[in-house]
Amino acid sequence: MKAFSAPERKTLKVILTDIENPSLSVSGDYRLYKKGMDVHSCTGCFGCWTKTPGKCLIKDDSARFAEDLGKCTELIIISRCVYGGVSPFVKKMQDRGLPSLLPFFLIRNKEMHHKKRYGNRFTLSALFYGKNITEDEKETAKTLIERNALNYDAISTEVRFFSDEKEIGELSL
C-alpha cells in the first residue's frame, strides 16, 4: 500500500524593506515591497473588513500586500532601527496588512488578538540596521518583533542587527 503524503507547500517569501534599491540575494519565489513604491497610509476606514472583505479600498502599489501575507511562508522585515522600532515606511506597510485579519477576536497566549483571514502560518525575521544602535533600542526592537509575531500568529521569529544596510545585502535570503 502506498503511503499518503501531503502535497508539497509552495514557499513564498514576502520581503518588506525601507531600502529603496536593495541589493539582495533571494532564493525561491518572493514578493518585494520597498521604499519608493507608491504606498498611501491606512485611513482606518475598515472598508477592508466591511465593504470589500480582504481588500483595501486604497489603490496603490501595496494592494496585494495583505493577500501576499495570507500566502507567504516567510515574512522578512528589513528596516532601519528607529528608536527601537521599525522605520515609518515599514510601519505604514504593516498597517496596510490589516485586510489579512478579520474583525473578530480570539484568545492567543491569554491575550485578545484578531483572527487571521487566511490559514497560513509563517516565520518572521527582522533585520535591523543602523549605526550606534543602543542595547535599549535592541531590546525594544526584539520585544516589538516578538509582539508582531504574536499578532501575526507566526511560527518563529529571528531578530538581527547590522551596522549598515550593505551588510544585509551580503546575506542570502
NUROBA-407728 format. One record per residue (C-alpha): residue in one letter; x negated, y, z. Coordinates in Angstrom, 3 decimals, padded with zeros to 6 digits. Layout:
BEGIN
R / residuo / u / v / w
R / A / X / Y / Z
...
//
This chain:
BEGIN
R / residuo / u / v / w
R / M / 000.000 / 000.000 / 000.000
R / K / -001.311 / 003.403 / -000.969
R / A / -001.869 / 005.836 / 001.904
R / F / 000.141 / 009.036 / 001.825
R / S / -001.893 / 012.221 / 001.653
R / A / -000.560 / 015.733 / 001.925
R / P / -001.025 / 017.958 / -001.114
R / E / -004.188 / 019.999 / -001.011
R / R / -003.520 / 023.516 / 000.236
R / K / -004.724 / 026.208 / -002.126
R / T / -007.056 / 028.642 / -000.432
R / L / -006.704 / 032.392 / -000.814
R / K / -008.832 / 034.984 / 000.907
R / V / -007.455 / 038.462 / 001.457
R / I / -010.242 / 040.983 / 001.883
R / L / -009.319 / 044.339 / 003.370
R / T / -012.115 / 046.913 / 003.365
R / D / -012.719 / 050.613 / 003.724
R / I / -015.709 / 050.374 / 001.374
R / E / -014.782 / 051.933 / -001.951
R / N / -017.114 / 049.868 / -004.130
R / P / -018.093 / 046.816 / -002.097
R / S / -020.760 / 044.517 / -003.477
R / L / -019.519 / 041.233 / -002.069
R / S / -020.331 / 037.642 / -002.881
R / V / -016.972 / 035.879 / -002.602
R / S / -016.300 / 032.246 / -003.407
R / G / -012.882 / 030.968 / -004.425
R / D / -009.653 / 032.860 / -005.047
R / Y / -009.311 / 036.209 / -003.342
R / R / -007.448 / 039.497 / -003.361
R / L / -009.361 / 042.679 / -002.606
R / Y / -007.722 / 045.715 / -001.022
R / K / -010.250 / 048.526 / -000.833
R / K / -010.537 / 052.197 / -000.051
R / G / -009.872 / 054.311 / -003.107
R / M / -006.747 / 052.399 / -004.095
R / D / -003.506 / 054.375 / -004.289
R / V / -002.070 / 053.472 / -000.879
R / H / 000.505 / 055.529 / 000.976
R / S / 001.209 / 055.398 / 004.699
R / C / 004.094 / 053.349 / 006.061
R / T / 007.026 / 055.672 / 006.714
R / G / 008.632 / 053.408 / 009.309
R / C / 011.878 / 053.238 / 007.335
R / F / 012.223 / 049.461 / 007.911
R / G / 013.575 / 049.083 / 004.374
R / C / 011.271 / 046.064 / 004.075
R / W / 013.480 / 044.394 / 006.678
R / T / 016.928 / 045.689 / 005.718
R / K / 017.139 / 046.854 / 002.085
R / T / 014.516 / 044.764 / 000.273
R / P / 013.521 / 041.977 / 002.711
R / G / 009.818 / 041.219 / 002.461
R / K / 009.074 / 044.041 / 000.024
R / C / 008.077 / 047.600 / 000.820
R / L / 010.077 / 050.357 / -000.833
R / I / 006.898 / 052.359 / -001.495
R / K / 005.499 / 051.639 / -004.949
R / D / 001.719 / 051.820 / -004.843
R / D / -001.378 / 049.602 / -005.029
R / S / -000.543 / 047.834 / -001.745
R / A / 002.795 / 046.464 / -002.970
R / R / 001.547 / 042.832 / -002.916
R / F / -000.325 / 043.059 / 000.391
R / A / 002.412 / 041.611 / 002.627
R / E / 003.086 / 038.808 / 000.137
R / D / -000.641 / 038.032 / -000.009
R / L / -000.730 / 037.891 / 003.805
R / G / 002.018 / 035.291 / 003.515
R / K / -000.067 / 033.161 / 001.153
R / C / -003.597 / 033.556 / 002.450
R / T / -005.694 / 031.058 / 004.347
R / E / -008.176 / 033.707 / 005.447
R / L / -007.977 / 037.434 / 006.184
R / I / -011.318 / 039.226 / 006.196
R / I / -011.394 / 042.795 / 007.507
R / I / -014.482 / 044.864 / 006.702
R / S / -014.394 / 048.226 / 008.440
R / R / -016.483 / 050.988 / 009.846
R / C / -016.178 / 050.801 / 013.630
R / V / -014.306 / 053.929 / 014.693
R / Y / -014.289 / 054.337 / 018.499
R / G / -013.866 / 050.585 / 018.863
R / G / -011.154 / 050.347 / 016.228
R / V / -010.746 / 049.976 / 012.501
R / S / -011.015 / 052.862 / 010.045
R / P / -007.929 / 054.887 / 009.052
R / F / -007.674 / 053.140 / 005.657
R / V / -007.760 / 049.657 / 007.204
R / K / -005.146 / 050.659 / 009.791
R / K / -002.929 / 052.091 / 007.055
R / M / -003.133 / 048.775 / 005.177
R / Q / -002.418 / 046.782 / 008.329
R / D / 000.717 / 048.899 / 008.819
R / R / 001.750 / 048.146 / 005.228
R / G / 001.686 / 044.444 / 006.115
R / L / 004.915 / 044.910 / 008.107
R / P / 007.063 / 043.183 / 005.440
R / S / 005.205 / 039.939 / 006.256
R / L / 007.076 / 039.951 / 009.570
R / L / 010.746 / 039.547 / 010.385
R / P / 012.814 / 041.925 / 012.553
R / F / 013.291 / 039.115 / 015.081
R / F / 011.217 / 038.197 / 018.101
R / L / 009.729 / 035.126 / 019.710
R / I / 007.597 / 034.467 / 022.756
R / R / 003.974 / 033.574 / 021.985
R / N / 001.477 / 033.225 / 024.866
R / K / 004.124 / 034.582 / 027.247
R / E / 004.428 / 037.783 / 025.191
R / M / 007.038 / 039.017 / 022.756
R / H / 005.957 / 039.163 / 019.102
R / H / 007.685 / 039.442 / 015.739
R / K / 008.470 / 036.233 / 013.916
R / K / 006.498 / 035.681 / 010.751
R / R / 008.325 / 035.777 / 007.431
R / Y / 006.003 / 033.194 / 005.892
R / G / 004.886 / 029.889 / 007.370
R / N / 001.172 / 030.113 / 006.658
R / R / -001.494 / 030.470 / 009.317
R / F / -004.879 / 031.903 / 008.515
R / T / -008.234 / 032.627 / 010.044
R / L / -009.057 / 036.252 / 010.818
R / S / -012.581 / 037.625 / 010.527
R / A / -013.580 / 041.213 / 011.241
R / L / -016.905 / 042.584 / 010.099
R / F / -017.581 / 045.994 / 011.630
R / Y / -020.399 / 048.249 / 010.508
R / G / -021.855 / 051.488 / 011.806
R / K / -024.966 / 052.986 / 013.297
R / N / -025.172 / 053.096 / 017.084
R / I / -022.004 / 051.142 / 017.922
R / T / -021.928 / 051.101 / 021.725
R / E / -021.287 / 047.987 / 023.808
R / D / -017.984 / 049.515 / 024.978
R / E / -016.923 / 050.048 / 021.354
R / K / -017.864 / 046.449 / 020.520
R / E / -015.823 / 045.153 / 023.446
R / T / -012.840 / 047.316 / 022.432
R / A / -013.117 / 046.143 / 018.812
R / K / -013.247 / 042.476 / 019.866
R / T / -010.165 / 042.933 / 022.050
R / L / -008.318 / 044.735 / 019.230
R / I / -009.031 / 041.967 / 016.726
R / E / -008.047 / 039.278 / 019.238
R / R / -004.736 / 041.104 / 019.755
R / N / -004.302 / 041.413 / 015.959
R / A / -004.929 / 037.670 / 015.677
R / L / -002.218 / 037.000 / 018.249
R / N / 000.230 / 039.229 / 016.357
R / Y / -000.637 / 037.525 / 013.053
R / D / -000.489 / 034.080 / 014.733
R / A / -003.959 / 033.483 / 013.307
R / I / -005.702 / 030.147 / 013.778
R / S / -009.028 / 031.618 / 014.881
R / T / -010.973 / 034.845 / 014.968
R / E / -014.514 / 035.958 / 014.438
R / V / -015.848 / 039.468 / 015.064
R / R / -019.326 / 040.511 / 013.936
R / F / -021.187 / 043.808 / 013.931
R / F / -023.665 / 045.211 / 011.404
R / S / -025.716 / 048.391 / 011.330
R / D / -024.536 / 049.317 / 007.822
R / E / -022.285 / 048.146 / 005.014
R / K / -025.221 / 046.927 / 002.899
R / E / -025.849 / 044.087 / 005.370
R / I / -022.294 / 042.869 / 004.818
R / G / -022.859 / 042.841 / 001.059
R / E / -025.628 / 040.298 / 001.603
R / L / -023.198 / 037.773 / 003.110
R / S / -021.386 / 035.066 / 001.198
R / L / -017.695 / 035.260 / 001.995
//
